[in-house]
Amino acid sequence: MNKFKTEIKWGFIFTGFALLWAYIEKQLGWHTDQVSEHLIYTNLFGVVAIAIYVFALKDKKQTDYKGVITWKEGFISGIVLSAVIAILSPATQYITYVYISPEYFSNITEYIVGAGKMTQENAEEYFNINNYIRQGIFTSLSMGVVTAAIVSFIIKNKKK
């Protein structure tokens, strides 16, 4: 476990920022009266997520590899970070949609159905906590691995 101390630390930092982002979205009305904007602006969290991966892998490089890291070492670290985030994701989703924004699913369902984008049944099947937990795990892993590969390529250097 000590080998992955940095990834665990940054997994919790990522989770904290995800919860803060959810709170900000709620305060901006993206979960309530401006729910139509949520579908667009929630993607801005991607910038935050990438920045966290950069900071995490740079921390790993300095702390655990004395400033010299290969792409493979960075990529493995990024995969572990993605796994930590995925493990924490169900708790993140639960806190977001039970405590921070319990009305989100009813609001987004009402908007989507009202806009004619889905039937009531399809919207309820898609916009619910169980589906969002599954999506959160999958997205954490898939986007995390891609981000890890790119960030590792950028921060790598050769072993002396």
N, C-alpha and C positions, 0 to 999 in steps of 0.2 A: 504494500500500500504506500509505503514511503517513496517508492520509485515514481509514483504518480501523484505526489502531493501537490505539485504545481497545477496539474490538470484538474484535480478535485477543487482546489482553491478557485480557479477560474471558472469552473462549472457553476459554483455557487455565486460567483460575481455575475456571470451571465444570467443566471436565474433571477438575481436581484434586479438587474437592469430590465429583464423581461417583465417583471411585476411592476416596476416603476413605469415602464412604457405603457402597460395596460391601464395604470392609474391615470397617466397623462391623457391617454386616449379617452378615457371616461370623462375627465374634466373638460376636455375640448368638445365634448358632445358627440364623439364618434361612436358611442355605444347607445346614444339616446336620440335626441332630435336631429342630429347630423349623421345618423347611421349610414346614410348613402355615401358619405365621405370616407368612412372606415375602409371600405373595399379598396380605395385608392391609397390613402395615407398610411395605412398599417404597414405597407411595404417599405416605408422609410426605416423601419426597424432593421432592415437588412444592412444598412450603413452602420448602425450601432453594433450589430452582430459581427460584421467583418472587422470592425475596429477592435472588438474584444478578442477575436481570434488573433489579430496582429499583436496586441499587447500580451496575450497569453503565450504565444509561441516565442516572442522576443524574451519574455520572462524565463521560459523554459531554456532558451538558448543561453542566457546569461547565468541563470541560477544552477542549472543542472549540467550544462555542457561547456561552461567556462568561456562563453562567447563564440564557440565554433560548433556549428550544427550542420549536418548533411540534410538533404531533402528527405531522405528516408526517416531519419530521426525526428524531424519536424512533422512529417506526415503521420507517423505513428503516434506522436504526441497529440496531434490534431484529431486523430481517430478516437483516442482515449477521451479527449475533451468532449467530442461529440457524443460519446457513449454516456459520459457523466451528465451532460445536458439532457440527453434522452431519458435517462433514469429519473432525473428531477422533473421532467416535463409534465407528467401527470399531476404532480403537486402544484406546479405552476398554473396549469389549466384549471384545476379545482379552485385554487385561491382566486384566480382571476374571475371565473364565472359563477362562483358561489358567494364570494365576499366582496370583491371589488365591483363587479358589474353583473349582479344576478338577473337584471332585466335584458341583457344583451340578446339572448337567443329569441325571446319573444319580439323584441324590436327589429332584429334583422329579418326574422321570418315574416313579420308584417310588411316590412319594406319590400322584400324580394317578391312576395306573393302579390302585393299591391302594384308593383311595377311589371307584373306579368312575366317575370323571369323564371318562376317555378310554380308548381302547384303547391297547395298547402301541405299535402302529404310529403312531397319531395323535399320541401323546405324543412319540415319538421324532422325528416329522416337525416338531413344533412347538418342542420344547425342545432346541435345538441352536445352536451358535455362529453358523452362517450365517443362520438365521432371526432370531436376536437382533441381529445386525449390521444386517440389513435393517430390523427394527423400530426399532432405535436411530436410524438415519438418518431414517426417516419420522417418528418421534415427535419428534425434535429439531426438524425443520422445521415440522411441523403445530402442535405445542404451543408452540413458540417463536414462531411468527407470531401466534398467539392471545394469548400472554402479552405480546408486544411491543406489540400493539394496545392492550391494556388498560393496561399500565404507561405507555405513551406518553400515553394520555389523562389519566392521573393526574398525570404530572409536567410536562405541557406548560404553557406560558404564552405570552402574546401577544408578538409582536415590537413593539418601541417605534417 
